[in-house]
Amino acid sequence: MDSAKSDKVIKYQNIYSELCRDILKGVYKPGEKLPTENELSGRFHASRPTISRAMRELQREGLIVRRQGQGTFVRQDSLAAQKTLGILVHWQIWPDSHQAKHTTTIFGIMIPEMLRVASQFNYSLLLNDIPEDIVDPIERARKICQHLVDSRVAGVFFTPLELTDDADSTNEEIAAMLDSAGIAVVLLDRDISDSYHRSKYDIVGINNEQSALVLTHHLIDLGCRKIDFISGPSRTTSIVERCRGYRAALEENNILFDEKRVHLFYSKDLANGDNDQTGQELIRLVKENQTEAFVCVNDDTAADMINFFLRNGMRVPEDVRIVGFDDLPISQYLPVSLTSIRQSVKGLAVESIRTMLNRIEHPEILAREILVNTELIVRDSCGSKL
């Protein structure tokens, strides 16, 4: 796919996701008329055909209706049903160079699918997100939780916080507030703390350890022996499990695990040129052939790494191989297409809604962990074609 065509695909997907988010958050209320395609074209700096494609997708999913001669409206029952579920997640959005936006987490593409599945059971979703750049995420989380309690939602999908040092205690506090209000809780992706003690809440996600093992094994099968792991400083249960899978793959292949090969830093600082010391160290490791490949904790980190090395005159995958995790839409449109672990967005959405409805109907059953299979998607960044 050429660059111009891929940019159009990304833009239409981003427009669709952002309009979904606006509908979920009540920016456009049930029965309200949406802006015209010309107005949306100006807002998103996109062509009319791109806007039309996003609108057709919204219509196909049953979120909007088009009335001849009147315009386009949010479906009356898309948020007006008596049965409502809340969502409290990190929906991170970063601007790109074309003034469009792309999501940096799996939830950005998963939540619109959850909305579609929930509507099939006559449930609506009330979205509340915590932006990465908010000044006081703990206070924001508490206010959102109280809002959900006051709204008398039947259940809440909660992605435990990873933004602060006090995240574990805040996660437990939020869960307790929902518990005391009799609201069902289903955790998405990870548990509420990094303790080895399992919480009492249902979790819907993937087998992070096994998936990371498969990803690292792939690099080893390609001949790599000097493989490093890169993550942000946060140590959520899902991140710990991915690192554990990376380590297990090394040990299964008689490669000695070295803590020094686990790098913890914010990749956005590296991308912005705010972490020169770490950047220079990474370049040194590659140039001196001490590191052949990097397993990145997610696609956003991998994208930052690819762009960083290319800016510094290094080739991917010829000089260094890079793989990611999640298979976000942007993965295949980077300067070097990214090998990644694909999470099934539809599978996760279906299992999340199914688990929640079952929890509401049977609150007495023991907590469950629902794991949806993943898939290794091989592209150029791993060096499989070298």
N, C-alpha and C positions, 0 to 999 in steps of 0.2 A: 504494500500500500504506500503511495507516495505521500510526502510530507503534508501537502495542502489538503489532501483527502483525509488524512489521519487527524489533522487539526479540526476539521469539520465534525468528525465523529466524536472527538473529545468534547467539543463545544456543545453539541446537541445533548450529549449525556449530562454535562454539567448544568445546562439550562433546565433540563427535565428534573434533575435532583434538587436544584434550588427552588423551583416552583413547587415541587412536592413538599419541601421543607416549609415554604411559606403557607401552604394549605394546612399542614399539620400544626403549625404554630398559631394559626388563626389570623395571619396577615390578610388572607382572603377568606372570608367567612362563608358558611353554607348559603347557597343562593346568591352570593355576591358576584357581580360581573367582573371578569378579569380584564386587564388592559388589552388593548387591541394588539394585533401582531406587529403593527408599525411601532407602537409604543414599546413593546417588549424588544423589538429589534434595536431601538435606541438604547434601552437599558442595558442590554447584554452585548452591544456592539457586534451584533450578528446579523446575517442575511435573513430575509424573509423565509426562504426555503428551510434554513436551519431552525428557525422559530417554529415553522409549521410542522416540522418533523417531531420536535419536542412536544408540541400540543397534541399531535396525533397519538403519541405514546401515552400522554396523560388521559386522553379520551379512551384509548384502548383499555387502560387499567381501571376505567370507571370513576376517575376522580373529577372529571369535568364533563359538561354537556354543551353542545353547540346548538344554538337556536337560530334558524334561518332568519336573517334580517334583524336579529337582536344582538347577537354576540355570543361570547363564551362565558359560562357560569360554573362556579363550584357546585357540585352535586349537593342537593339539599340534605341528603342522608349521609354525606361523607364524614361529617363531624357531628351531626345532629342526633345520632342514635342515642338511646338512653344508656346503653352499655358502653363504658369508656375505659380504656387502658392508658396508663401513663408511660412515658419513656423518658429516662434520665440518662443521657449518654454524653460522651465527648464527640461532638460533631465538628472536627477541625477542618477549616477551609483556608486554603492558601491561595493568594492571587498568583496568576502566571504572567508571563511577559506580554500577553495579548489582552490583558484586563479581564480575562475570563477567570473562573475559579475552579479549583479541583479539590476533591476531598482527599485527605491524607490518612483516613482510616476506613476499615471495612464497613463501618456503620453508615457512612455516607451513601453507600449504594445498597446497603441491606435494609435500611428503614423504609424507603419507598416500597420495597417488596413486602415488608411486614404490613404496611398500610393496606396493600392490595389483599393480602391473605386475611387480615382481620376483618375487612369489609365483607368478605364472603360469609362470615359468621355474625354479621350485623353488629360488630364492634367497631368503635372508632378509636383513634390514637391521639393522645395529647402529648406533643413533643416538647421537651425542655432540654436544652443543651448547655454545656459549660464551655465557652470558648477558651482556647489555650491562653489568650492574652489578658484574661480578666484579672483584675487586681486582687480580689479576695474570693477565690473559688470555693472555699469552705462556707463562707456566708451565703454565697450564691446557691450552693447545694442545699443548705438548710432552708432557704426561702422557697426553693423549688419543691422540696419535700413537703413543706407546710402547705404550699399551694395545691399539691396533689392530694393531700389529706383533706383539705377544705373542699376540693372538687369532688370528693367521694368516688374516686376512681375504683374500679373493681380490682385492679392489679397494676403493678409497676414493673417494667423491664428496666433493670439497673446495671449499668456498666461501672463497677467500682472505680473510684477516683485514683489517679496516679500522679496528681499534679503537685502534691505537697508532702512534706515529711510527716504530717499528721494524718495522711490519707487513711491508714488502717482504722484509727479510732473514729474518724469521720464516717467512713463506710459503715462501721458497726452502729454508729449513732443514727444514720439515715435508715438502715434496715430496722432498727428498734422502733423508730417513729412510725414506720409503715406497719410493723407488727402490731403495735399498740392500737392502731386505727383499724385493725382487721383487714388490711390490704394485702393481697397475695403478692409475693415477690419472686421474680425469676431473674437470675443473674445472667448477663451476657458476657461470654468470653472467659471470665475469670472469677475467682472467689473474692470475698470481701477483704481478705488479708493474705499476707504471704506466710502465715503460720502453717505448720504441717497439720494442724487440726482442721478438719473439714467442717464448714459451716452447715447450718440446717436448711439452706436454700437450694432450690433447683438451679442448675447451671446448664446453659446451652452453649456449646462451642465446638472446638475441634480437639483432637489429640495433638497438642502442641509438641510434645516430646517426640512422638513417633514421626510427625511431619518434618521436624528439624533434622531428625536422624536420616530420613530419606534424602533431604536436600543436601546434607553434608556428604552422605554416601555418594551422591551423584558426582560431586567434585573429586572425591577420592577415586571413583571409577574412571574419571578422566585423567588421572595421573597426579593429582595434587596431593602433597603431603604436608605442606606448610600452610595451614588454614587458620585464619583468625576469625573471631566473632565480634560483631559490633552492635551495641545497644545504647540507648539512653541511660541515664543514671537510675531511673525508676526500676524497681525490682518487683513487679507484680507477679502473681502466680504464673501467668501465661509466659512472661518473659523468662522467668526462672526455668520453666519447663522447656522452652526453646533452647536455652543454653545447655540444659541437661541433655537434650537430644543431640546437640552438636558434639558434646563431650562423649556421649555413648558411641557415636559413629567413629570417632577417633580411636577410642579404646577397642572397638570391635575389629579395627584394622591395624592393631598394634602400633598406633601412633600415640606417643606420650602427650597427655594433656598438660598444658602449661598455663597457669593463671595469667601470665603476662600477655597471652594471646587473646584475652578477653578485654576489649576496649569499651569503656563506658563514658560517653560524652554526647552532647546535643549536636546532632548532625547539622541542624540549621545554623548553629554558630560557625561550623566549618564552611558551610555554603556561603555564609555572609562575610567570611574573612575575619571572624571575631575570635578564632581559636588557632592562631598561627603555629603555636608550639605543637599541638596535636597534629595539625596538618603536615608540618615538616617531618614529624616522626613517622607518619604513615608513608610519606614519600620515601623516606630513608629505608623503611622496611622493605618496600617494593624494589627500590633501586639496588639494594644490597642482596636481593633475592632471599630475604629472611621470611617474606610472606608472599605466597603465590595466589591466594584467594581470600575473599572476605565473605562470610555468611552474615547477612544483615538481618536484624530482628524484624524489619518490615520493609515494604517497598519504598516508603518515603525516605528512610535512611539510605537504602540502596541507590535511589535516584540522586540524593545529595552526594554520595560517594562517587558515582559514575561521573557526574558533572564536575566534581572537584578534581579528579584525576585527569579528565580531559582538558580542563582549564590549565593544568600544570604540565601539559605536554606529554602525558602518559596515555598509552593505548589500552582500551578494554575491548576484548579480553587478552590481547597479545602480551601485554606487560603485567596485567593483574586481572583476575577473574572475580566477578561480583554476582551474588545471588540475593534475592529478596524473599519476602513472605507476604502473602495476601492476594497477589495478582490483581491489583487495582487497575482500572481502565488505562491509566497513564503508562503502565508497565511496558506495553508493546510499542509505545510511541516515543520513548526516550531516544537520545542520540545513538545509544546501543540498546537494542531491545532486551528486556530483563527476564532472566530465568527466575521463576518464582513458584511458591506453593499457592495453589488456587484454593480459596475457600468457596464452597458452594453457597452463594448468596440466597438462592431460592430454597435450598435445603435448610439453611439456618433460619430463614424467615418462617418456613412452614413449621419446623420443630419448635421454634420459640413460641409461636401462637398456640400450637397444639399443647405444649407443656403448660402454658399459662392457663388455658381454658380447663385443662385437666386438674391443675392445682386449685383453681377457683371452685370447681365442682367437688373435689376430694381433698380438702385442706388437711386431713389427718394422715395422709400417706407420707412415707419417709422421703427424704430429699433424694433427688436423682441427678445424675450427670449424663446429659444427652450429648454424644459426640457424633458430629457429622464428618464423613470421610472427606479427605482433601486429595488433590491431584498435583503432581509435579508437572509444571509447564516449562518446557525447555525452549529457550530462545538463544540469542547470540552471546549474552554477557558471561556465560559460564565457559565459553570456549569449546563447546561441543563440536563446532565445525572446523576447528583448527587442524 
